[in-house]
Amino acid sequence: MDNQTNKARISYFMLSIVMMIWGITPIFAKTLLTSVSVPGLGFLNFGSAALFTLTFKLLRDRSFRFRLRDVPFFFLNALFGNVGYQLTNYAALEYLSAGVVAVVIASIPLMSVLMEFLFHRNAPGWRAVVFIAVCIFGVSLVIGVDLQDLVEGKVLGYIFAFGSVVSWGFYGILMEKMVARYSSQDLSVYQLCASAIILAPFYFANPAPTEFFSTHTILVILFLSIGGSSVGYMLYNKSLSYVGAMPCALFANFMPVVTVIGERLILGASLSPLQIVGMAVVIISACFVIRFKNQRPSLNR
């Protein structure tokens, strides 16, 4: 087994862990959104995550070396990957059902394909595009979204949902340049600190009341910040440095699958045969896309 193959397998394992964590986080985040605004929850999440990653780094090496010209990129990464993605995603839920939003989010790999072609001249091939489309269909089976819901969705909701897709596409391209210069831990520290700085004015303009911070709330925020943000982005950025943006983006299709399974387990409901078929479609088509992507050489090399 060569080194690149070993790195790829490690990346896919890390991405599987990340998508399981990120698939569960919306279930818990929704329990807080009735009492705090989306930017407010984002600040509590990313601010707590920034403190955790900073503390971990101080205990480990206390080295904060970075180039001043890279600071704007840290804020761009935070704006697209953290702030932009989260805020547009939750804003879309104000107008569309969770199932419709999940199907739109499942188009992240297609956006990543487009971004790689535009910025790197890296063509994935028609077979990869076809299986990405099949993967989106599998997600719709798992979610159980009604075609009528797709047709009747409000335009503003679709704009927000596609805003999430575009944000994540840009994030992958931006991070591909940064992972070659910094470790995944350093990138997570700078990115999370930038996210907290961006959202701080929104939170302090309308802070959460004292009674909001119950034991349940604190535990949820700790899970969102440590698991979803600190660990999640660290593993995702490390995977980006190993396999690139498109294979990482493809794993986003597993998030709604995990969300549905998590909700079913919490509510004590069982999965239907159609949902099980949908999960199989997602997994098999994702494997084919990764295989075709690895076989396709970049046009700029």
C-alpha positions as CSV (number, residue, x, y, z in Angstrom):
1,M,0.0,0.0,0.0
2,D,1.6,3.3,-1.1
3,N,1.5,6.5,1.0
4,Q,-1.1,8.3,-1.0
5,T,-3.5,5.3,-0.8
6,N,-3.0,5.1,2.9
7,K,-3.7,8.9,3.3
8,A,-6.9,8.5,1.2
9,R,-8.2,5.7,3.4
10,I,-7.4,7.7,6.6
11,S,-9.2,10.7,5.0
12,Y,-12.4,8.8,4.2
13,F,-12.4,7.4,7.8
14,M,-12.0,10.9,9.2
15,L,-14.7,12.3,6.9
16,S,-17.1,9.5,8.0
17,I,-16.6,10.6,11.6
18,V,-17.1,14.3,10.7
19,M,-20.3,13.6,8.8
20,M,-21.7,11.6,11.6
21,I,-21.0,14.5,14.0
22,W,-22.3,17.2,11.6
23,G,-25.4,15.1,10.8
24,I,-26.4,15.0,14.5
25,T,-25.6,18.7,15.3
26,P,-28.8,20.1,13.5
27,I,-31.0,18.0,15.7
28,F,-29.5,19.6,18.9
29,A,-29.1,23.1,17.4
30,K,-32.8,23.3,16.6
31,T,-33.6,22.9,20.3
32,L,-31.9,26.2,20.9
33,L,-33.0,28.3,17.9
34,T,-36.4,29.0,19.5
35,S,-34.6,31.0,22.2
36,V,-31.6,32.5,20.4
37,S,-31.0,34.0,16.9
38,V,-29.1,32.1,14.3
39,P,-26.1,34.6,14.5
40,G,-26.3,34.4,18.3
41,L,-26.1,30.6,18.3
42,G,-23.3,30.8,15.7
43,F,-21.2,33.1,18.0
44,L,-21.8,30.9,21.0
45,N,-20.8,27.9,18.9
46,F,-17.7,29.3,17.2
47,G,-16.6,31.5,20.1
48,S,-16.6,28.4,22.5
49,A,-14.8,26.4,19.8
50,A,-12.2,29.1,19.4
51,L,-11.5,29.1,23.1
52,F,-11.2,25.3,23.2
53,T,-8.8,25.1,20.2
54,L,-6.8,28.1,21.5
55,T,-6.4,26.4,24.9
56,F,-5.5,23.1,23.3
57,K,-2.8,24.8,21.1
58,L,-1.4,26.7,24.0
59,L,-1.0,23.5,26.0
60,R,0.6,21.8,23.0
61,D,3.1,24.2,21.3
62,R,2.3,27.9,21.9
63,S,3.4,28.7,18.3
64,F,1.2,31.1,16.4
65,R,3.2,31.8,13.2
66,F,1.3,33.0,10.2
67,R,1.8,35.4,7.3
68,L,0.0,38.7,7.6
69,R,-1.1,38.4,3.9
70,D,-2.9,35.2,4.8
71,V,-5.2,36.9,7.4
72,P,-7.8,38.0,4.8
73,F,-7.9,34.3,3.7
74,F,-8.6,33.2,7.3
75,F,-11.6,35.5,7.4
76,L,-12.8,34.4,3.9
77,N,-12.6,30.8,5.1
78,A,-14.6,31.7,8.1
79,L,-17.1,33.7,6.1
80,F,-17.8,30.9,3.6
81,G,-17.2,27.7,5.6
82,N,-18.6,28.7,9.0
83,V,-20.6,31.8,9.0
84,G,-22.0,31.8,5.5
85,Y,-22.8,28.1,5.4
86,Q,-24.5,28.0,8.8
87,L,-26.5,31.2,8.5
88,T,-27.9,30.5,5.0
89,N,-28.7,26.9,5.9
90,Y,-30.7,27.9,8.9
91,A,-32.3,30.8,7.1
92,A,-33.5,28.4,4.4
93,L,-35.3,26.4,7.1
94,E,-37.5,29.4,7.7
95,Y,-39.0,29.0,4.2
96,L,-38.5,25.3,3.2
97,S,-39.0,22.0,4.8
98,A,-35.9,20.3,6.2
99,G,-36.2,17.6,3.6
100,V,-36.1,20.1,0.7
101,V,-33.2,21.9,2.2
102,A,-31.3,18.6,2.6
103,V,-31.8,17.7,-1.1
104,V,-30.5,21.1,-2.1
105,I,-27.5,20.7,0.2
106,A,-26.9,17.3,-1.4
107,S,-25.8,19.3,-4.6
108,I,-22.6,20.4,-2.8
109,P,-20.5,17.8,-4.7
110,L,-21.9,19.2,-8.1
111,M,-20.8,22.7,-7.0
112,S,-17.4,21.3,-6.0
113,V,-17.1,19.8,-9.4
114,L,-17.9,23.1,-11.0
115,M,-15.4,25.0,-8.7
116,E,-12.6,22.5,-9.5
117,F,-13.2,22.9,-13.2
118,L,-13.3,26.7,-13.0
119,F,-10.3,27.2,-10.7
120,H,-8.2,24.1,-11.5
121,R,-9.4,23.0,-14.9
122,N,-10.0,19.6,-13.3
123,A,-12.7,17.8,-15.3
124,P,-14.3,14.9,-13.3
125,G,-15.8,13.1,-16.4
126,W,-19.5,12.5,-17.2
127,R,-19.7,9.3,-15.2
128,A,-18.8,11.1,-11.9
129,V,-21.4,13.7,-12.6
130,V,-24.1,11.1,-13.3
131,F,-23.3,9.2,-10.0
132,I,-23.4,12.5,-8.1
133,A,-26.9,13.0,-9.4
134,V,-27.8,9.5,-8.4
135,C,-26.4,10.2,-5.0
136,I,-28.7,13.2,-4.7
137,F,-31.7,11.0,-5.7
138,G,-30.6,8.6,-2.9
139,V,-30.6,11.4,-0.4
140,S,-34.2,12.3,-1.5
141,L,-35.3,8.7,-0.8
142,V,-33.8,8.8,2.7
143,I,-35.3,12.1,3.5
144,G,-38.6,11.1,2.0
145,V,-39.2,14.5,0.4
146,D,-42.3,15.0,-1.6
147,L,-41.9,16.2,-5.2
148,Q,-44.7,18.7,-4.5
149,D,-42.7,20.3,-1.7
150,L,-39.9,20.9,-4.1
151,V,-42.2,22.6,-6.6
152,E,-44.1,24.7,-4.1
153,G,-41.0,25.9,-2.2
154,K,-40.6,29.6,-1.7
155,V,-38.0,31.3,-4.0
156,L,-36.2,33.0,-1.1
157,G,-35.8,29.7,0.7
158,Y,-34.1,28.2,-2.4
159,I,-31.8,31.3,-2.6
160,F,-30.7,30.7,1.0
161,A,-30.3,27.0,0.4
162,F,-28.2,27.4,-2.7
163,G,-26.3,30.1,-0.9
164,S,-25.1,27.3,1.5
165,V,-24.0,25.2,-1.5
166,V,-22.1,28.1,-3.0
167,S,-20.5,29.0,0.3
168,W,-19.2,25.5,0.9
169,G,-18.0,25.2,-2.7
170,F,-15.8,28.4,-2.2
171,Y,-14.7,27.1,1.2
172,G,-13.3,23.9,-0.3
173,I,-11.3,25.9,-3.0
174,L,-10.0,28.4,-0.6
175,M,-8.9,25.8,1.9
176,E,-7.0,23.7,-0.7
177,K,-4.6,26.6,-0.9
178,M,-4.3,27.0,2.9
179,V,-3.8,23.4,3.9
180,A,-0.5,23.3,2.1
181,R,0.8,26.1,4.3
182,Y,-0.6,25.4,7.7
183,S,-1.5,22.4,9.9
184,S,-5.2,21.5,10.2
185,Q,-5.0,22.5,13.9
186,D,-3.6,25.9,13.2
187,L,-6.2,26.5,10.4
188,S,-9.0,25.5,12.7
189,V,-7.8,28.0,15.4
190,Y,-7.5,30.9,13.0
191,Q,-10.7,30.1,11.2
192,L,-12.8,29.7,14.4
193,C,-11.4,32.9,15.9
194,A,-12.2,34.8,12.7
195,S,-15.8,33.3,12.8
196,A,-16.3,34.5,16.4
197,I,-15.0,38.0,15.5
198,I,-17.4,38.2,12.5
199,L,-20.4,37.2,14.6
200,A,-19.6,39.0,17.9
201,P,-21.3,42.3,16.9
202,F,-24.5,40.4,16.0
203,Y,-24.6,38.6,19.3
204,F,-23.8,41.5,21.6
205,A,-26.3,43.7,19.8
206,N,-29.0,41.2,21.0
207,P,-27.4,38.9,23.7
208,A,-29.2,35.8,25.0
209,P,-30.9,36.3,28.4
210,T,-29.3,34.8,31.5
211,E,-32.0,32.2,31.9
212,F,-31.1,30.8,28.4
213,F,-28.0,29.2,29.9
214,S,-29.4,26.1,31.5
215,T,-27.6,22.9,31.9
216,H,-29.2,21.5,28.8
217,T,-28.2,24.6,26.8
218,I,-24.6,24.5,28.0
219,L,-24.2,20.8,27.2
220,V,-25.6,21.4,23.7
221,I,-23.3,24.3,23.0
222,L,-20.3,22.3,24.2
223,F,-21.3,19.5,21.8
224,L,-21.7,21.9,18.9
225,S,-18.5,23.7,19.6
226,I,-16.1,20.9,20.6
227,G,-17.5,18.1,18.5
228,G,-19.1,20.0,15.6
229,S,-16.6,22.8,15.2
230,S,-13.3,22.1,16.9
231,V,-12.9,18.4,16.1
232,G,-15.1,18.6,12.9
233,Y,-13.2,21.3,11.1
234,M,-9.9,20.0,12.2
235,L,-10.6,16.5,10.7
236,Y,-12.2,18.0,7.6
237,N,-9.3,20.4,6.9
238,K,-6.8,17.5,7.4
239,S,-8.8,15.4,4.9
240,L,-8.7,18.4,2.4
241,S,-4.9,18.3,2.6
242,Y,-4.9,14.6,1.7
243,V,-7.6,14.1,-1.0
244,G,-8.8,17.6,-2.1
245,A,-12.1,19.4,-2.2
246,M,-14.3,17.3,-4.3
247,P,-14.0,13.9,-2.5
248,C,-14.5,15.8,0.8
249,A,-17.6,17.6,-0.5
250,L,-19.1,14.3,-1.7
251,F,-19.3,13.2,1.9
252,A,-21.7,16.1,2.6
253,N,-24.4,13.8,1.2
254,F,-24.1,11.6,4.2
255,M,-25.1,14.4,6.6
256,P,-28.9,14.3,5.9
257,V,-28.7,10.5,6.0
258,V,-27.2,10.7,9.5
259,T,-29.7,13.4,10.5
260,V,-32.7,11.2,9.5
261,I,-31.3,8.1,11.3
262,G,-30.6,10.2,14.4
263,E,-34.1,11.7,14.5
264,R,-35.6,8.2,14.0
265,L,-33.5,6.8,16.9
266,I,-34.4,9.7,19.2
267,L,-38.1,9.5,18.3
268,G,-38.0,5.7,18.5
269,A,-39.3,5.3,14.9
270,S,-38.1,2.7,12.4
271,L,-36.6,3.2,8.9
272,S,-38.8,2.3,5.9
273,P,-37.5,-0.1,3.2
274,L,-37.3,2.8,0.8
275,Q,-35.1,4.8,3.2
276,I,-32.8,1.8,3.5
277,V,-32.6,1.6,-0.3
278,G,-31.8,5.3,-0.4
279,M,-28.9,4.9,2.0
280,A,-27.5,2.1,-0.1
281,V,-27.8,4.3,-3.2
282,V,-25.9,7.1,-1.5
283,I,-23.1,4.9,-0.3
284,I,-22.6,3.0,-3.6
285,S,-22.8,6.0,-5.8
286,A,-20.4,7.9,-3.6
287,C,-17.9,5.1,-3.9
288,F,-18.2,5.2,-7.7
289,V,-17.7,9.0,-7.8
290,I,-14.5,8.8,-5.7
291,R,-13.2,6.0,-8.0
292,F,-13.9,7.9,-11.2
293,K,-12.5,11.1,-9.7
294,N,-9.2,9.4,-8.8
295,Q,-8.9,7.9,-12.3
296,R,-9.3,11.3,-13.9
297,P,-6.2,13.5,-14.4
298,S,-6.3,17.2,-13.8
299,L,-6.2,19.3,-17.0
300,N,-3.7,21.8,-15.5
301,R,-1.1,19.3,-14.7
